[in-house]
Amino acid sequence: MTTNAALCLLLLCASTALAATNATLPVTLAKGTPVVQLELNGKTLPFVLDTGASTSLHLTPEVAQSLPGLAYTGRQRTSIDLAGKVHASDEFLVPALTVNGLPFAAMQGVILTPWGLALGEQKGLPANMSVLGLNFFAGKRVVFDLPAGTLQISASDGAAPPAGWLAVPYERIDEGLLLHLADGKKTYRLVLDTAASISIIKSSAAEAFSRVEKCAFKLGPGLPCRTITLPLPGGKSISPLLMALPDAFKADGILGTDFFRQMPVLFDLQHQMLYLRPPAPAG
């Protein structure tokens, strides 16, 4: 074997090893929600990315039928969406998967029951796509970079990210990862919800504390549009809508696409890490 051939073989092996522990997936927006393409059993399938849903997988019946080893438990899971609707879905177990070259441990999931809160002229989640929930990324390190249109998934090593990333306080509850953001008068506990097209805060959580302003978003007949201004790290801000949310929803609200457009977010469920990368100051 020549030196050049040996070098090429080494490079090929290194590339193969890297592909087994890292993947960068393109992200597109459909109806305002992020969609990634997953390679499963030789097929490329679209999945909605929804970190506001805890369950690992919400599969359409067609996708569930195509997964070898998927077994139904005979139980149903119930959940409530932001519109206050209760959903019951058949639960299943799926064996270890290889997704885009990455190994994933066995996980639980449910058959997809479309949900969501459609505001005004919005259409809600794409009804014919399976969904990736937050627990799908257990044991992984994930960078959701909507400005760049990518989702990076890698093995979780607990290392701090490069310079420029800001560690932020958060909580983990049943509803997801809660980021703490303050406007100088109140600190809001907001779920990182990648599938929400816009950020929302409970009316009751904001009215007594923050400055409420009128807005022009069309929420529907008889529904006034009101918002507050919420500063973000790095000097930008967002304007969450004020809405009445179900009492079962324990957080103060959700952070949607308008938030994720501002900066990449890194989360590592295994090591309980959450980082933001605010944009560099102009000039």
Salt bridges, closest charged atoms under 4 A:
ASP81 OD2 - HIS87 NE2 2.93
GLU91 OE1 - ARG75 NH2 2.73
GLU91 OE2 - ARG77 NE 2.83
ASP145 OD2 - ARG277 NH2 3.59
ASP157 OD1 - ARG141 NH1 3.54
GLU171 OE2 - HIS180 NE2 2.95
GLU171 OE2 - ARG189 NE 2.73
GLU207 OE2 - ARG226 NH2 2.77
GLU213 OE2 - ARG211 NE 3.46
ASP268 OD2 - HIS271 ND1 3.28
